[in-house]
């Protein structure tokens, strides 16, 4: 799975924040390591590709690397 090796080899490299919203919930993943951020994007892109029939990709955040920056 794309990105998985980097994520596996970076214990503690990601913080996860869960918040309820009026329509469900939001989970925010964050890292100060650009390699880990790119791995998160690669992993989530693969998940959307595998489960895309019912997945909704989110809008990139300001901190998201551009595809050329990966």
Number of C-alpha atoms within 10 A of each C-alpha: 9 15 19 14 11 17 19 11 10 13 8 9 16 17 10 9 10 10 9 9 8 5 6 7 9 11 10 10 12 17 16 11 12 15 17 21 23 21 19 22 19 17 19 16 16 15 15 14 12 11 11 12 8 8 11 9 12 6 7 10 7 7 11 16 15 10 9 5 8 13
